Every structure is written in C-alpha cells, then in structure tokens.
Amino acid sequence: IDGGNRPYDAAMFRQLVAEAARRSPGRKPRVAFTTSASANGFDAVDFYRGLLEQAGAEAVWWPVDASMNAAIFGQQGCDALPRLRQRIFSQLRREIVFPDLSEQQQKACLQADALADLPMQVQGVFFDGGDQWLHWNTFFNTDGKANAWLENLRTAFVSGNLVVAGTSAGTAIQSG
C-alpha cells in the first residue's frame, strides 16, 4: 500500500478502513469493493483486495457489474453471463483467463438476494475508477430506476452503518 508514487492513495484507503472500523467496534471492519467501472473488472480484484487488506480491512469483492445487472434485473439469466460480458465489455472468454473469479461471480448471480444484501453486512464500500457509465449500468435498470443493490446501499449509508469511498469514476458517481 505504501509502495506507490501517490501517498494520498494509501491515506485514502487507511481513512476508509478507519471510518469503517468506527462502525464495527471490537472487530475488523468488512469493506466491500466493486470493480464495476472497469471493462475488465476481474483484472482489478486482487489489486483492490490487497490494498484494503493492507489497510486493515476484511476485503469483500462485491462482484456486481453491468453484465450481472442484465443477468439478474434484465432477466437474461445467470447462464448468460459469459455472453453478456462479451457484449457489454467486449471481453472474450474471461471465464478462461479468470476461472476463479468467473465462478465466484456466477455463484453470486445465483444468490441474488444475498448479493443485494451485501451493503447491509459490511461497514464500507469502495467504488473503483474507470468508466462512470459502467457504474451507472451496474446500479440502474434500463428504465433508469435504481436496482436493489443501489437501494440497499443507500439504506445502509443513510442509516449511518456504511461509509463509502471511491477513486475517479467511483468518486464521481457518489454525487448523483
């Protein structure tokens, strides 16, 4: 976490974990992170997991993205995830390059209620940088209404049980 050339990154992750820890007295805070702003979200999972763990959190990947939104809320079905990834992200065969993460996302897709409840089970959420439109396509349905993931995230945040942070696109989307 301290090896980069931008010390404010390390400070931001430490502050996020410190704020999350205030919401989980006596135990290590759980901080979820998304990689939904990235065209290849699987590629950044280990990076963000490592940063959050080094900052003192129990890091939890929240494997939501635009393909998951289409599968669950667009009623395409979880079996369509590889095809949806290809169409939405122009990524061919990510399940071969990242079999463990693809399997984790597939299992999460099949447990849609647990996936939606994650914001209620963590003390922090971190949004990655990348493309703001991909974040939007993750958390809003095609009719422009917030999906259950965003609704539960908002509920947890408003209750004071959740702190949020992000970088670049992940920061920008918090204002909307």
Disulfide bonds with the S-S distance in Angstrom:
Cys78-Cys109 2.08
